[in-house]
Amino acid sequence: MNAIERYFGINGENTTVRTEILAGLTTFLTMAYIIFVNPNVLADAGMDKGAVFVATCLAAAIGCLIMGLYARLPVAQAPGMGLNAFFTYGVVLGMGYTWQVALGAVFLSGCIFVLLSLFKIREMIINSIPVSLKQGVVAGIGAFLAFIALQSSGVIVNHDATLVGLGDMTSFGPAMAAVGFIVILALSYKKVPGAVTIGILLVALVSLLTGNTHFTGIISAPPSIVPTFMQLDIAGAFDVSMISVIFAFLFVDLFDTAGTLIATTQQAGLVDKDGKVKNMGKAMFADSTATVAGTLLGTSSTTSYIESVSGIAAGGRTGLVAVTVGVLFLLSIFFAPLASMIPAYATAGAIFYVAVLMLGTLKDVEWSDLTQAAPVVVVLLFTPLTYSIADGIALGFITYTATKALTGKFSDISIPVWILTFVLLAKIVFV
């Protein structure tokens, strides 16, 4: 136990092994949905659903273990939701490429990630983000999480006239999501250890006892991974027409990861006095190598998960959190029926609670300076409304640079910010 505490620096972060493991469990419960959603999405691309299930669990485990043991950050990884949708509905079904070629494109983007990480270019890019934009990213992702929680639980539903509307709060799912949120709030206010985990498990238990969740067993043999293992077509991805696809995977993963790392590490207090993320280079390397490993196994890009903030809210501060999540993903291969009994509305309350915490960063915004405040508001609103962390960040960058330039505050715009702004603007206009 002492060796574990020393390796992860647990005492220095004022936490305990028990708290870190509990935080890892909390993070896992809020992101375990990916092991069921990802196979369904990639199956639409023609991939074997059972093989993708195993690949998803293994890719997530590899990413989490590298992040925890190497970068030593409490940030979990798994195949990204937006990235898998682009893979299936954009590249395969939309552009007509085979899923093998699409995997090849993801592999090449992952290799570029590795090179950018080794030369610390990604680290330089993220560390060059102004404080106001970092504040906007945290708040924007908080708003995005809130919207996802409300949508997944049925609290917010589609509406033909207004796009969204209030769901039926008397139905079981929305009602239990609200109950879970209130329970977590109360327990957290009372500083009860593991408040977020308790709230999730309480809702799941009520769902099971009332028959809204059915007991499906505990252990099952994992499906074969052979149909997707090493099936990527790298040669096909070298086609000239795939350049834009590779760039798109690179771009989305870069800024999704950037936003997630900024948000989670700020929430955990793992930044220095200049706002730079602790072990950013190592975290980027973990993200990029996990993407490469995932393509070999048979899944789309692996990325850092914003749900990691739920474990941070439960007290997690070190890489032991990510290691715990990685081990649980490995176990999920055998305990898939048990993991499937945690319904979306059971985690919705926890995600919404985390969103409340993240929106607290707005108190630090320099509201008296419109050139600082306006980009924050742009990221805050456009991240959930576009359903994209990457688009929210892009529009925030463009607003920041344009506003600073037009008001003569050129000294506030660094060279990396100028470059990124033009790249992001080109992406919006041409991609």
C-alpha positions in Angstrom: 0.0 0.0 0.0 2.8 2.4 0.8 4.4 1.7 -2.6 1.1 2.7 -4.3 0.8 5.8 -2.3 4.4 6.9 -3.2 4.1 6.0 -6.9 0.9 8.1 -7.4 1.8 10.8 -4.9 -1.4 10.2 -3.0 -0.4 11.8 0.2 0.8 14.9 -1.6 -2.6 15.4 -3.1 -4.4 15.0 0.2 -6.3 11.9 -0.7 -6.3 8.2 0.1 -6.1 4.9 -1.8 -9.8 4.2 -0.8 -10.9 7.6 -2.1 -9.0 7.1 -5.4 -10.6 3.7 -6.0 -14.0 5.0 -5.1 -13.5 7.9 -7.5 -12.5 5.5 -10.2 -15.7 3.5 -9.7 -17.6 6.7 -9.9 -16.0 7.7 -13.2 -16.5 4.2 -14.6 -20.2 4.2 -13.8 -20.7 7.5 -15.6 -19.0 6.4 -18.8 -19.7 2.7 -18.9 -22.4 3.4 -21.4 -19.7 3.5 -24.1 -19.2 -0.3 -24.0 -22.8 -0.7 -25.2 -23.3 2.4 -27.4 -20.0 2.1 -29.4 -20.7 -1.4 -30.7 -24.2 -0.3 -31.8 -22.8 2.7 -33.7 -19.9 0.9 -35.4 -22.2 -2.0 -36.2 -24.0 0.4 -38.6 -20.7 0.6 -40.4 -20.8 -3.1 -41.0 -18.5 -4.1 -38.1 -19.1 -7.2 -36.0 -20.9 -6.0 -32.8 -19.5 -8.6 -30.5 -15.9 -7.9 -31.6 -16.4 -4.2 -31.3 -17.7 -4.7 -27.7 -14.4 -6.4 -26.8 -12.3 -3.9 -28.7 -14.1 -1.1 -26.9 -13.4 -2.5 -23.5 -9.7 -3.3 -24.3 -9.0 0.1 -25.9 -10.5 1.9 -22.9 -8.5 -0.2 -20.5 -5.3 0.4 -22.4 -5.9 4.2 -22.6 -6.8 4.4 -18.9 -3.8 2.3 -17.8 -1.3 4.4 -19.8 -2.9 7.6 -18.5 -2.9 6.5 -14.9 0.5 4.8 -14.8 2.4 7.1 -17.1 0.7 10.6 -17.0 -0.6 9.8 -13.4 -3.7 11.9 -14.0 -7.3 11.0 -12.9 -8.5 11.2 -16.5 -10.2 8.1 -18.1 -10.2 7.2 -21.7 -12.4 5.3 -24.1 -13.5 5.4 -27.8 -15.1 8.9 -28.3 -18.8 9.3 -29.1 -18.5 12.1 -31.6 -15.6 10.4 -33.3 -17.4 7.1 -33.7 -20.4 8.8 -35.2 -18.1 10.6 -37.7 -16.5 7.2 -38.4 -19.7 5.5 -39.2 -22.1 8.1 -40.6 -19.6 10.5 -42.1 -16.8 8.3 -43.5 -18.4 4.9 -44.1 -22.0 5.5 -44.8 -21.6 9.2 -46.0 -18.5 8.9 -48.2 -18.7 5.3 -49.1 -15.4 4.0 -47.7 -15.1 0.5 -46.1 -14.8 0.4 -42.3 -11.4 -1.1 -42.8 -10.2 2.0 -44.7 -11.8 4.2 -42.1 -9.9 2.3 -39.4 -6.7 2.9 -41.4 -7.5 6.7 -41.4 -7.9 6.7 -37.7 -4.6 4.8 -37.3 -2.8 7.4 -39.4 -4.3 10.2 -37.4 -3.2 8.4 -34.2 0.4 8.1 -35.5 0.4 11.9 -36.2 -0.9 12.4 -32.7 2.1 10.4 -31.4 4.5 12.6 -33.3 2.9 15.8 -32.2 3.0 14.6 -28.6 6.6 13.5 -28.7 7.6 16.9 -30.1 5.4 18.6 -27.5 3.5 20.5 -30.2 0.1 19.6 -28.8 1.3 20.6 -25.3 2.4 23.9 -26.7 -0.9 24.5 -28.4 -3.0 23.8 -25.4 -0.7 25.7 -23.0 -1.0 28.7 -25.3 -4.8 28.9 -24.8 -5.6 32.2 -23.0 -7.1 32.0 -19.4 -10.4 33.4 -20.5 -10.8 30.7 -23.2 -9.9 28.0 -20.6 -12.6 29.4 -18.4 -15.0 29.3 -21.3 -14.0 25.7 -22.1 -14.7 24.5 -18.6 -18.1 26.3 -18.4 -19.0 25.2 -22.0 -18.3 21.6 -21.3 -20.3 21.9 -18.1 -23.2 23.2 -20.1 -22.7 20.4 -22.6 -22.7 17.8 -19.8 -25.9 19.2 -18.4 -27.6 19.0 -21.8 -26.4 15.4 -22.3 -27.7 14.4 -18.9 -31.1 16.1 -19.4 -31.4 14.5 -22.9 -30.3 11.0 -22.0 -32.7 10.9 -19.0 -35.7 12.2 -21.0 -35.9 15.4 -19.0 -35.4 17.3 -22.2 -37.0 15.9 -25.4 -37.3 16.8 -29.1 -39.9 19.4 -30.0 -40.9 20.2 -33.6 -41.5 23.9 -33.0 -38.7 24.8 -30.5 -36.2 22.0 -31.1 -36.3 21.0 -27.5 -38.9 20.9 -24.7 -39.6 19.5 -21.3 -40.2 15.8 -21.1 -42.8 14.0 -19.0 -41.4 14.5 -15.5 -43.9 12.0 -14.1 -42.4 9.1 -16.0 -39.9 6.9 -14.2 -36.6 7.9 -16.0 -36.8 11.7 -15.7 -38.2 11.4 -12.1 -35.4 9.1 -11.0 -32.7 11.3 -12.7 -34.1 14.3 -10.6 -34.1 12.2 -7.4 -30.5 11.1 -8.1 -29.4 14.7 -8.6 -31.1 15.9 -5.4 -29.7 13.0 -3.4 -26.2 13.7 -4.6 -26.6 17.4 -3.9 -27.7 16.7 -0.3 -25.0 14.2 0.4 -22.3 16.4 -1.1 -23.4 19.4 0.9 -23.1 17.1 4.0 -19.7 16.1 2.7 -20.6 12.4 2.7 -17.7 10.4 1.1 -18.7 8.8 -2.2 -21.8 10.9 -2.5 -21.9 10.7 -6.3 -21.4 6.9 -6.3 -24.1 6.5 -3.7 -26.6 8.5 -5.8 -25.9 6.4 -8.9 -26.2 3.1 -7.1 -29.3 4.1 -5.2 -31.2 5.0 -8.4 -30.0 1.8 -10.1 -31.2 -0.2 -7.1 -34.6 1.4 -7.1 -34.9 0.8 -10.8 -34.1 -2.9 -10.3 -36.5 -3.3 -7.4 -39.4 -1.6 -9.2 -38.9 -3.8 -12.3 -37.8 -0.9 -14.6 -34.4 -2.6 -14.9 -34.4 -6.4 -15.4 -31.8 -8.7 -13.9 -29.9 -10.1 -16.9 -27.2 -12.1 -15.1 -23.7 -11.4 -13.9 -21.1 -13.2 -16.0 -20.9 -14.1 -19.6 -18.1 -15.2 -21.9 -16.6 -12.4 -24.0 -17.3 -12.5 -27.8 -14.4 -13.2 -30.2 -12.4 -10.1 -31.3 -11.1 -11.9 -34.5 -13.6 -10.2 -36.9 -12.1 -6.7 -36.2 -8.6 -7.4 -34.9 -5.8 -6.1 -37.2 -8.4 -5.6 -40.0 -7.5 -2.0 -40.7 -6.6 -1.0 -44.3 -3.7 1.4 -44.0 -2.9 1.3 -47.7 -6.4 2.3 -48.6 -6.3 5.3 -46.2 -3.3 6.7 -48.1 -5.7 7.7 -50.9 -5.5 11.5 -51.6 -9.2 11.8 -51.0 -8.7 10.6 -47.4 -6.5 13.5 -46.4 -9.5 15.6 -45.3 -10.8 12.6 -43.3 -7.5 12.1 -41.5 -7.4 15.8 -40.7 -10.9 15.7 -39.4 -10.1 12.8 -37.0 -7.0 14.7 -35.9 -8.8 18.0 -35.4 -11.7 16.7 -33.4 -9.6 14.5 -31.2 -7.1 17.3 -30.5 -9.7 19.8 -29.3 -12.0 17.3 -27.6 -8.9 16.1 -25.6 -7.7 19.6 -25.1 -11.1 20.7 -23.7 -11.4 17.6 -21.5 -7.9 17.9 -20.1 -8.3 21.6 -19.3 -11.7 21.0 -17.7 -10.8 18.0 -15.6 -7.4 19.1 -14.4 -8.7 22.6 -13.4 -11.5 20.9 -11.5 -9.0 18.7 -9.7 -6.6 21.6 -9.1 -3.8 19.9 -11.1 -2.6 23.1 -12.8 0.3 25.4 -12.0 0.1 29.1 -11.2 0.1 29.9 -14.9 -2.8 27.6 -15.5 -0.8 25.0 -17.3 -1.9 21.4 -17.0 0.3 19.0 -15.0 1.9 16.3 -17.1 0.2 17.6 -20.2 2.8 16.0 -22.6 2.5 12.6 -21.0 -1.4 12.9 -21.1 -1.2 13.7 -24.8 1.0 10.7 -25.4 -1.3 8.4 -23.5 -4.2 9.7 -25.6 -2.5 9.2 -28.9 -1.1 5.8 -28.2 -4.5 4.6 -27.0 -6.0 5.7 -30.4 -3.4 3.7 -32.3 -4.0 0.6 -30.1 -7.7 1.0 -30.5 -7.5 0.8 -34.3 -5.5 -2.4 -34.2 -8.1 -3.9 -31.9 -11.0 -2.7 -34.1 -12.6 0.6 -32.8 -12.6 4.2 -33.7 -10.5 7.0 -32.0 -9.9 6.7 -28.2 -10.0 10.0 -26.3 -10.1 11.5 -22.8 -13.6 11.5 -21.3 -15.2 14.5 -19.7 -17.0 12.1 -17.4 -13.7 11.9 -15.5 -14.9 15.0 -13.6 -17.4 12.9 -11.8 -14.6 10.9 -10.2 -12.8 14.2 -9.4 -15.9 15.4 -7.8 -15.9 12.2 -5.7 -12.3 13.2 -4.5 -10.1 11.6 -7.1 -6.8 13.4 -7.7 -4.2 10.9 -9.0 -3.5 8.4 -11.7 -4.9 5.6 -9.5 -8.3 6.8 -10.5 -7.6 6.1 -14.2 -6.0 2.7 -13.3 -9.1 1.7 -11.4 -11.3 2.6 -14.4 -9.0 0.6 -16.7 -9.3 -2.5 -14.5 -13.1 -2.1 -14.4 -13.2 -1.9 -18.2 -11.2 -5.1 -18.4 -13.6 -6.8 -16.0 -16.5 -5.5 -18.1 -15.6 -8.0 -20.8 -16.8 -10.7 -18.4 -19.4 -8.8 -16.5 -21.2 -7.1 -19.3 -24.7 -8.2 -18.2 -24.1 -6.7 -14.7 -22.8 -3.4 -16.1 -25.8 -3.1 -18.4 -28.1 -2.8 -15.5 -26.9 0.8 -14.8 -29.5 2.8 -16.8 -28.8 6.2 -18.3 -31.0 8.0 -15.9 -29.0 6.5 -13.0 -25.9 8.4 -14.1 -27.8 11.5 -15.4 -28.1 13.0 -11.9 -24.4 12.6 -11.3 -23.5 14.2 -14.6 -25.8 17.1 -14.0 -24.3 17.6 -10.6 -20.8 17.7 -12.1 -22.1 20.3 -14.6 -23.1 22.5 -11.7 -19.6 22.3 -10.3 -18.0 23.1 -13.6 -20.2 26.1 -14.3 -18.8 27.6 -11.1 -15.7 28.7 -13.1 -17.8 31.5 -14.5 -17.3 33.4 -11.2 -13.7 34.0 -12.2 -14.4 35.5 -15.6 -13.4 39.1 -16.0 -16.9 40.3 -16.9 -15.9 44.0 -17.0 -13.7 43.3 -20.0 -15.9 42.4 -23.0 -12.8 41.1 -24.9 -12.4 38.5 -22.2 -16.1 37.8 -21.4 -17.5 37.5 -24.9 -15.4 34.5 -26.0 -16.4 32.8 -22.7 -20.1 33.3 -23.5 -19.6 32.0 -27.1 -17.9 28.8 -25.9 -20.5 28.4 -23.1 -23.5 28.6 -25.5 -22.2 27.1 -28.7 -20.7 24.0 -27.1 -24.0 22.5 -26.1 -26.0 24.1 -28.9 -23.7 22.6 -31.6 -23.4 19.4 -29.6 -19.7 19.7 -30.1 -16.8 20.6 -27.8 -14.6 21.1 -30.9 -17.0 23.6 -32.5 -17.5 25.5 -29.3 -13.7 25.9 -28.9 -13.3 26.9 -32.5 -15.9 29.6 -32.3 -14.5 30.9 -29.0 -11.0 31.2 -30.5 -12.3 33.1 -33.5 -14.2 35.5 -31.3 -11.3 36.0 -29.0 -8.8 36.8 -31.8 -11.2 39.0 -33.8 -12.3 41.0 -30.7 -8.7 41.5 -29.4 -7.5 42.5 -32.9 -10.3 45.0 -33.6 -9.8 46.6 -30.2 -6.1 47.0 -30.7 -5.1 44.5 -28.0 -2.6 42.7 -30.3 -0.2 41.9 -27.4 -2.9 39.6 -25.9 -2.8 37.4 -29.1 0.1 34.9 -29.1 1.5 33.5 -32.4 0.0 30.0 -31.6 -3.4 31.6 -31.0 -3.1 33.5 -34.4 -2.2 30.2 -36.2 -5.0 28.2 -34.5 -7.6 30.9 -35.2 -6.8 30.8 -38.9 -6.8 27.0 -39.0 -10.1 26.8 -37.1 -11.7 29.4 -39.4 -10.5 27.5 -42.4 -12.0 24.3 -40.9 -15.4 26.0 -40.5 -15.4 27.5 -43.9 -14.0 24.7 -46.0 -14.4 21.4 -44.2 
